[in-house]
């Protein structure tokens, strides 16, 4: 830990931008490591890390869920598991996005007044045609864009109505045809319904996967 803090502090002093904390932690954890060396350790999931001075281990995703695993593929929910922790990775809106993801999952605690605004709420049932969700011949880039655009147009209209009525819009869950990641859309993995749902139905995704959120977000 002392080495990590020293490196991060030196980096912060050397440049105006913040360091990649996770990247530096990963680098140090892998420094002279041997994840196959379990000699003297009590569990095969443990290994020697950082110059053989630190013991590392692999945590089960069922109990320690990552952002994609919990919010997108929804492994824990589909199997009825309650994770010990949820890591708010795999979203693109900093702290505001993390907070919204947790709210959508029902694991963020807000004061009661957050859910009872003075002028009330507005919710709607979003239209998600089966022909767009499961198109004949499989999902394509254009099919994904059409599906998301169809949902965004409805959200835009609902936002306009909520603004006119001075109400707070309850954003619906969306369905995406392709995954979102750091690269061209045509290289992104598609979401075949059976990949994430044993009922052969696509899972509803956090709305921030289709609607970019930027601070400030409540």
Secondary structure as UniProt FT lines:
FT   HELIX           2..14
FT   HELIX           21..29
FT   TURN            30..32
FT   TURN            35..36
FT   TURN            39..40
FT   TURN            44..45
FT   STRAND          46..49
FT   TURN            50..53
FT   STRAND          54..57
FT   TURN            61..63
FT   STRAND          64..65
FT   HELIX           68..72
FT   HELIX           75..78
FT   TURN            79..80
FT   STRAND          85..86
FT   HELIX           94..105
FT   HELIX           112..115
FT   TURN            118..119
FT   STRAND          121..122
FT   HELIX           130..133
FT   TURN            136..137
FT   HELIX           141..165
FT   STRAND          168..169
FT   HELIX           185..187
FT   HELIX           193..196
FT   TURN            198..199
FT   HELIX           207..209
//
